[in-house]
Amino acid sequence: MAKTERVELTALCLVHSEDAYLLQDRVKEDWRGYTLPGGHVEAGESIVEAIVREMKEETGLTILNPRLCGVKQFPIDGGRYLVFLFSADRYEGELASSAEGEMHWVKKEDLGNVNLVKDFYELLQVMQDEDLSEFQYVPEEDHWKIVLR
């Protein structure tokens, strides 16, 4: 068995206040709905540099001291897709949207009133539960099974 594989690196960030989350109403068809902003890690870029850059591009905000709080992964052709999950409660700048989608502060109590991406609650659980660090999609016969560890 090969010890290396093709890996696609990305990162997401949960920017939050005491009562709200900063969510993107994502317009791309592959993961449409309210979700966390983020994007791909560029060649030669550190993971932290990538999430700071992506957040600036997609939200207009410069996040301060992002904290790594988990990893999401799923198989892709010839390898795997890795998503580094960050959390931040400090930031600077003015909120702005991007071509990726409109940015909205959504109160925690109002999450059920917006069109969240399908796996949002599992993603949030991994990011907030100190006993969890991994969100994995495992292929089953006719569907994807979500495994949280």
C-alpha positions, 0 to 999 in steps of 0.5 A: 500500500502506498504511503502517499496520496493526492491531498487537497488542502482547504480550511474553514473558520467559525467566527463567533460572538457570544450569541451569533455565528458569522455564516456565508450564504454560499452560492456554489452548487457543490455545498450550497446554503449557510455555512462557514467561510474558507477555501483552499490552501495555496502552494507554499502557504501555511495552513494558518496563513491560508485561513487568515487570507481566505477569511479576509477575501470572503468576509472582509475581516482579518481574524486574529489568533485563529485556533485549530479545532478539528479536521474534516476529511473525505475521499476523492479520486486518488486521495483525500480532501482535508479541511482544517477547521478553525475558530476565532472570536477576535477580528478587525475590519469591516464585514463584506461579502464576496462572489462566494456568497453573502455574509450574515451574522446568524444568532445561534437561536435562529440557526433553524430558520436559515438554509444550512448546509447538510452537515452543518450541525456535525461540523459545529459539533466537532469544532466545539466539543473538546472530546472530538477532533475529526469529521470524516465521510466514509463511503458505504454501499449507497451513501456516505456515513458521517463518523465523528471522532 
